[in-house]
Amino acid sequence: MDRIITKLYEIIKESSDLIATEESIQLYMYEVFTELVGDIFTHMNQVIKEQKQGEGWKVKRDDWKTVQFIFGPVRYRRTLMVDQESQNHYPLDDWLGIRNYQRHSPLVEVKVAELASKCTYRDTAELLKEWTAVTISHQTVGSLLKRVGGAQAREDEEMVVELDEAVELPEGKKVDYFYAEADGIFVRGTEKRKSLEVRHALLYEGWEKNGKRVSLKEPKAIMTTKKTAGFWAEVQAFTARHYAVQQAQVITNSDGGQGYTADKFQEAFSQSNYPVVNQLDSYHIFQGLNRAFGSQTSLFKQKVNQALKTHDLNELTIWLDTYESTLDETPAVEKLTTFRTYVLRNWDRIFDWREKVEQVPQDARGLGAMESNQRHISFRMKKRGMHWSEEGCEAMVKVKQGILNHTLRDAYLHQQNRSTRQQRKLKQTVRLSSLLHQKTRQSVGAKDGTMPLYASHSSAMGKLIKSFR
């Protein structure tokens, strides 16, 4: 500790300004911590090795490994051992949860993916370089995002399989009303003239107020580039795992496009004892009105809109026919025909869901949160002419889904090669109090001002190691 204080004093005295002082202290802090952690890992490896030898494992060789942490690259010694079944292991890496050939810590991998979901790969690399001790290329950023997003995707696939194999439905949260909206958004693919559709569902329990602000209650997202069947399988599995909707009235909303029809919602929420209510998204109706009649207010537009609100088909037909008789240009007629076809095809679904249920919840509001939530995808994936491979697109939307649902880190850790049973067994192996009696090596680099680790520092090291209990 005295050496750290001495070094900090030298930095402060020799720096020309406070900015330079803070930058130098940050670099020194990284250097000290990487060396400390490396020494701790090396000592832990020795204890684990001796325990495994007692169980009959054989030592094959000692290797050095470097893993990039947020605070810098940690270099430590680990032992390659052979178990009774002639299988190779690095017991220390198993305990830490480090994969074979892993070069970045779990936190670095997750942080890179989270940051890359908000800005470009190059910007992510630059931000990490400025604010942490992590220096990576934009290609590595893409690779790490695919790894983390792939972990969330595998968790979702396992969730679907578990539901298929389950004898009975999980015991989820009981709700009286459950709301779901779904739509798709297209992004450019890497193949020429080929787009990728991101299928997106939004599930929530209702609404809640915070002052004058109203927000969705417990919103959850499902995002994927899978085909329609795979998408709805994930929606159904997620709902079944988290909710008991058998006695719930399920209210749904969509634009009625291919893959988002009423029957898809009915199938996904088939566990409900009540018919699923599915209304046509009012945003798409309004959008169709503007395309057919223009954005300006007009008598025809007002009358058609009024007929839609009162669900008066005769009145709607009269005003559509009257307006069509005033049109001379073919494009205008085609737009009106498209709107007429869309409305008539979905006529039975044009209503406010609050008019279709017997007991309307006190906090009930109109549906239509999908479009604003699509911005999570469009703001990141549709700007500046971006193009996406199928793998990269799926990884990106799964990272975004994991962030929104607060599941990304758990999914990533669950997919690491570190089972709960294995963690518990290896923790029992590491009697950390014994580490305090291990001799520490003298640190190199004293000439550069780094802190040497002598045996006198064992008490300080012991406090750090105790955090692993």
Secondary structure, DSSP 8 states (H G I E B T S, - for coil): -HHHHHHHHHHHHH-SSHHHHHHHHHHHHHHHHHHHHHHHHHHHHHHHHHHHHHTT-EEEEEEEEEEEETTEEEEEEEEEEE-TTS-EE-HHHHHHT--TT--B-HHHHHHHHHHHTTS-HHHHHHHHHHHSS----HHHHHHHHHHHHHHHHHHHHHHHHHHHH-SS----EE-SEEEEEEEEEEEEBSSTT-EEEEEEEEEE-EEEEETTEEEEES-EEEEE-S-HHHHHHHHHHHHHHHEE-TT-EEEEEE---TT-SHHHHHHHTTTSSS--EEEE-HHHHHHHHHHHH-SS--HHHHHHHHHHHHT-HHHHHHHHHHHHHT--SHHHHHHHHHHHHHHHHTGGG-S-GGGT-SS--TT------HHHHTHHHHHHHSSTT--B-HHHHHHHHHHHHHHHHT-HHHHHHHHSS--HHHHHHHHHH--GGGGGGS-----S-GGGT-----GGGHHHHHHHHHTT-
